[in-house]
């Protein structure tokens, strides 16, 4: 097993340092924050604003927060530091389809000397949120089992499209604020208690339909996921922004049996999706067989 690998993630993965031990990875993780713009203020995601503070500020703001990619210099500085320490850098980025984060990382790699570039392995995951962590866990398992770094990354590139996240939203308010639907549509949706359902795959958000009421939304989500036999059983990642973890677990229990999976990981949904989804959103990340 190689001993000189370091993973680099950005905050679009919803990575939480305090959860690192639970992931039980063989190699360490470094973190690059996206920028969060709320009004006239700019924050570094996960550095000088945490997820709880983000949602508090979002609730108080008439306009939706916006995110922007880290600068190439931020990636370059991280790469240089790790390369100088003799590390192999494996950088899994937020999907290039929704963010310029991958492009910033690519520019940073191009800024390196030719010999240094060989130490940076850059992967556009084509995923969002904890689906990136699901891919990271798969990659780490392959390395632990004795695959070479190139073999493991090759597998990841070939299979990253199998990662998917299903999401059940509770409100249309944030979609209205973001200009994705009209105020009239949001008002009618609120009166009808509409719960939108989405799937995030290949770096894009696709609508799977709408349900009237939470119970019907849960059923629609369960139907959309289908048989859990279609997914790998080693791990499932849950991203939510309920008031408590118990609330999220209760919601999840109405949709599928998590006991069918060897490991279940719970994370708070971050700014990249949380901005548009709004409160009381449940996201379920799975890997198709």
Secondary structure, 3 states (H helix, E strand, C coil): CCCCEEEEEEHHHCCCHHHHHHHCCCCEEEEECCEEEECCEEEEECCCECHHHHHHHHHHCCCCCEEECCCHHHHHHHHHHHHHCCCEEEEEECCCCCCCHHHHHHHHHHCCCHHHHCCEEEEECCCCCHHHHHHHHHHHHHHHCCCCHHHHHHHHHHHHHHEEEEEECCCCHHHHHCCCCCHHHHHHHHHCCEEEEEEEECCEEEEEEEEECHHHHHHHHHHHHCCHHHECCCEEEEEECCCCHHHHHHHHHCCCCHHHCCEEEEEECCHHHHHHHCCCCEEEEEEEC
